[in-house]
Amino acid sequence: MPLVLRRFLCLVLLDTVLGNYSEDQCSWRGSGLSQEANSVEQISLHCAEGSLEWLYPAGALRLSLFPRLPTGTTGKEKNPRRITACIKSSSSFRGAQIYLERDSVLELLLSEADAALQPKVRCFSWLPKEKVALFLQSTLHQDISRRIAAFRYELQGDWNSRFSWPSSNLSMEDAGTCRPCNNTEILMAVCTSDFVIRGNIRTVSSDLELQESIISVSATRIHRQKFALFQPVGKYGKSAGSIRTLLRCGVKAGPGSFLFTGWLHFGEAWLSCAPRYKDFRHIYENARQAHENPCEVSLD
């Protein structure tokens, strides 16, 4: 283990790490030029999403992420079983490597070499009582004038789970599954997703570099959307937008009307469940007659 990493772990145990503390902020921006030599600056952020930008990396940063838990919850069943965080590196990430610190053990989360190829998404999970942090270690370069280590982050707990990330250090390509949603999952997705859109598939394109499929959708009805994912376009103002999924899921364009549901991930729409609309109506009507609907949906 490099000397600076061993020194960092000793300083954490002794609680004598040098640096400034940043409380109740969503984002942090700073320069390694203002840090003391070989120091570790402590940063603490408390929002569901934000960013970090480290100019001219020197020394190290230790970043703790704390989501704001829902207020007014009672009972163990409403406490999150696990907290999940994802980081997405900038396209110009340079000058540092990111480690996941868990129980005083460091594991490489994102190397400078990997980040330099293209923006990377890395996710990890932990229990509320666990202490985890991100440790950014600057890398040695003769010229640091163009080195900026920057990324965005998203945080959530299982009380409103939309992500299907496993609980280990995995990339975007490892996340999620491609199996069809069952009836219960479809009904819950309609009630809890960031967007619920009825529409038709226009085209499906492939991003081989990112291993993602981009589904172009023409919306016939917007039941719900967080932010303006689908906006009016063209002469007649019909709403349209795009939804992403993993390339390995093999999504193809097809006729008919679908009900698209999913979540926002770093400002982009990601697919969760997408039953044909006629199938959804059948599932919904059966659940309503059995008084098993988790929420009410306005049908045409």
Sequence and secondary structure as in RCSB ss.txt:
>XXXX:A:sequence
MPLVLRRFLCLVLLDTVLGNYSEDQCSWRGSGLSQEANSVEQISLHCAEGSLEWLYPAGALRLSLFPRLPTGTTG
KEKNPRRITACIKSSSSFRGAQIYLERDSVLELLLSEADAALQPKVRCFSWLPKEKVALFLQSTLHQDISRRIAA
FRYELQGDWNSRFSWPSSNLSMEDAGTCRPCNNTEILMAVCTSDFVIRGNIRTVSSDLELQESIISVSATRIHRQ
KFALFQPVGKYGKSAGSIRTLLRCGVKAGPGSFLFTGWLHFGEAWLSCAPRYKDFRHIYENARQAHENPCEVSLD
>XXXX:A:secstr
  HHHHHHHHHHHHT   S    S S EEEEGGGS TT EEEEEE SSEEEEEEES  SEEEEEE     TT  S
GGGS S EEEEEEE TTB SEEEEEEETTEEEEEE HHHHHHS  EEEEEE TTS EEEEEEE   S  TT EEE
EEEEEEEGGG      SSSEEGGGSS  S   HHHHHHHHHH SEEEEEEEEEEEEETTTTEEEEEEEEEEEEEE
SSSSSEEETTTTEEEEEEEEEGGG     SS EEEEEEEETTEEEE    BHHHHHHHHHHHHHTT  SS     
